[in-house]
Amino acid sequence: MDLRDLVEPGHTALCVVETQNGVVGPDSSMPAVAEAVAAAGLLERLGLLASAARSAGVRVVHCPFHAHGDMWGGNRNSRLFAAGRRSEVQQYVGTDAVEPPPDIGFVEGADVVVPRFHGLSPVSGTGLAPMLRNEGVSTVVVVGVSLNVAIPNAVFDLVNDGFQVVLPTDGSVATVPGYGEQVLEHTLAYVTTLTDVSTLIEAWLDAGVPEAG
């Protein structure tokens, strides 16, 4: 299928994974992730992509991690969760830490937020998949952080739920130089359509231009 048909706005959503101030901002609970994001210039690029999506009528779905003030219901069964609980920065509901960074922002009526309070995936147990299906979405473009854990989790869950997944190779990062490229080439390329942010922007901006009549 041609990429433009695959990401046609009428059946596509853009899912922005864990791209929140408390993860990718200067006050991050995961400094290595924030450093990789800054070094790659990721936030500016995702801001342009989100803007193009909104212009074309593609729903922007923010998928942040949230925590209750007493951490109730959160996982305790891995080193990653243990490190998160010890961090000075917590992703508490209603705080700036869980808000999208200014480069991407939140536009009422064009964006929605589907948070998760447990696990590693923005899909499993969050209700995201049935909500997407209810809106006629069959293709999901996945961006955000990171290629180490959350992005692969999101991709596999969406594919297992029957969605087509499109993954811009410059729409996410990993915390180890070169590791992200390995994950993309040797794992995610088998189950997604790889592209880049510029190609998606071009496709959506063209889709948002009325035909001459």
C-alpha positions in Angstrom: 0.0 0.0 0.0 1.2 3.5 -0.8 2.3 5.4 2.3 -0.1 8.3 1.6 -3.0 5.8 1.5 -1.8 4.1 4.6 -1.7 7.3 6.6 -4.8 8.9 5.1 -6.2 11.2 7.8 -9.7 9.6 7.8 -8.3 6.4 9.4 -5.1 7.5 11.1 -4.0 8.6 14.6 -0.7 10.0 15.8 0.3 8.5 19.2 2.9 10.4 21.1 4.4 8.1 23.7 5.7 9.4 27.1 6.7 12.8 25.6 6.0 14.7 28.8 7.9 17.3 30.8 8.9 14.8 33.5 10.5 12.5 31.0 11.9 14.6 28.2 12.2 18.0 29.8 15.0 19.6 31.8 13.5 18.3 35.1 13.4 14.7 34.0 13.1 11.5 36.1 15.1 9.8 33.3 18.0 12.2 32.5 19.5 9.8 29.9 16.3 9.9 27.9 16.0 13.7 28.1 19.7 14.1 27.0 19.1 11.8 24.0 15.9 13.7 23.1 17.8 17.1 23.3 20.8 15.8 21.3 18.5 14.6 18.5 16.4 17.7 18.4 13.4 15.4 18.7 10.9 17.8 20.4 11.0 20.4 17.6 10.6 17.7 15.0 7.6 16.1 16.8 6.1 19.6 17.2 6.1 20.0 13.5 4.6 16.6 13.0 1.8 17.2 15.5 1.0 20.5 13.9 0.8 18.8 10.4 -1.4 16.1 11.9 -3.8 18.6 13.3 -4.0 20.5 10.1 -4.9 17.4 8.2 -7.5 16.2 10.8 -5.4 13.4 12.2 -6.1 13.0 15.9 -3.1 13.5 18.1 -3.2 11.1 21.1 -0.9 11.9 24.0 0.1 8.7 25.9 1.8 9.8 29.1 2.7 7.8 32.2 0.8 9.0 35.3 1.2 8.1 38.9 -1.2 8.5 41.8 0.2 10.6 44.7 0.7 7.5 46.9 1.9 5.4 43.9 -1.1 3.1 44.3 -1.5 0.6 41.5 1.9 1.2 40.0 4.3 -1.7 39.2 7.1 -2.8 41.5 8.3 -5.8 39.6 11.4 -4.5 37.7 14.5 -2.4 38.2 13.0 0.3 36.0 10.0 0.7 38.2 12.1 0.7 41.3 14.3 3.5 39.9 11.2 5.5 39.0 9.9 5.3 42.5 13.2 6.5 43.9 13.4 9.5 41.5 13.1 13.0 42.8 10.8 13.7 39.9 7.5 11.9 39.9 4.8 11.8 37.2 2.0 12.7 39.5 -1.5 13.4 38.1 -2.2 17.1 37.6 1.4 18.2 37.8 3.5 19.8 35.1 5.6 16.6 34.8 2.8 14.9 32.9 2.1 17.7 30.5 3.4 17.7 26.9 6.4 20.0 26.4 5.7 23.4 24.8 7.2 22.3 21.5 4.3 19.8 21.0 1.6 21.3 23.3 -2.0 20.3 23.6 -4.8 21.6 21.3 -8.3 21.3 22.7 -10.5 19.5 20.2 -7.6 18.2 18.1 -5.8 16.3 20.8 -6.8 13.7 23.5 -4.9 12.2 26.4 -4.9 8.5 27.2 -2.7 8.0 30.2 -1.5 4.8 31.8 -0.9 4.1 35.5 0.8 0.8 35.2 3.1 -1.3 33.1 5.3 -0.4 30.2 2.8 0.0 27.3 0.5 2.8 26.4 -1.8 0.3 24.9 -2.2 -2.7 27.2 -4.9 -2.1 29.8 -5.4 1.6 28.9 -8.4 1.3 26.6 -6.5 2.9 23.8 -7.1 0.2 21.2 -10.9 0.0 21.5 -11.2 3.8 21.5 -9.1 4.0 18.3 -11.3 1.3 16.7 -14.5 3.1 17.7 -13.2 6.1 15.8 -12.5 4.1 12.7 -8.7 4.2 13.1 -6.8 1.4 11.3 -3.3 3.0 11.1 -1.4 4.4 14.1 1.7 6.5 13.7 3.9 6.0 16.8 6.5 8.5 18.0 8.1 9.5 21.3 10.3 7.7 23.8 11.9 5.5 23.9 13.2 2.8 21.5 14.6 1.0 24.6 11.3 0.0 26.1 8.0 1.9 25.6 8.0 2.3 21.8 8.6 -1.5 21.1 5.8 -2.3 23.7 3.4 0.1 21.9 4.2 -1.2 18.5 3.8 -4.9 19.4 0.6 -4.3 21.3 -0.9 -2.3 18.4 0.2 -4.9 15.8 -1.3 -7.7 17.9 -4.5 -5.7 18.1 -4.7 -5.6 14.3 -3.6 -2.1 13.6 -1.2 -1.0 10.8 1.7 0.8 12.5 3.8 3.4 10.9 7.1 4.4 12.6 9.2 7.4 11.5 12.8 6.5 12.2 13.6 10.0 13.3 10.5 10.2 15.5 12.0 8.5 18.6 15.3 7.9 20.3 17.2 5.4 22.4 19.5 6.1 25.3 22.5 4.2 23.9 24.1 5.5 20.7 23.4 3.1 17.8 20.9 1.0 19.7 17.9 2.7 18.3 19.0 2.0 14.8 19.5 -1.7 15.6 16.0 -2.0 17.1 14.5 -0.3 14.0 16.4 -2.4 11.5 16.4 -5.8 13.1 13.1 -5.8 15.0 10.5 -3.1 14.3 11.1 -3.1 10.5 9.5 -6.6 10.5 6.2 -5.4 11.9 5.8 -1.7 10.9 6.1 0.6 7.9 9.2 2.7 8.4 9.3 6.3 7.1 10.5 9.7 8.4 8.9 12.7 9.9 9.4 14.9 6.8 7.6 12.4 4.5 4.7 12.2 6.9 4.4 15.9 7.2 4.4 16.2 3.4 1.7 13.6 3.1 -0.5 15.2 5.7 -0.1 18.8 4.5 -1.0 17.6 1.0 -4.0 15.8 2.4 -5.1 19.0 4.2 -5.1 21.1 1.0 -8.5 21.4 -0.7 -8.6 20.2 -4.3 -8.9 23.0 -6.9 -12.3 23.1 -8.4 
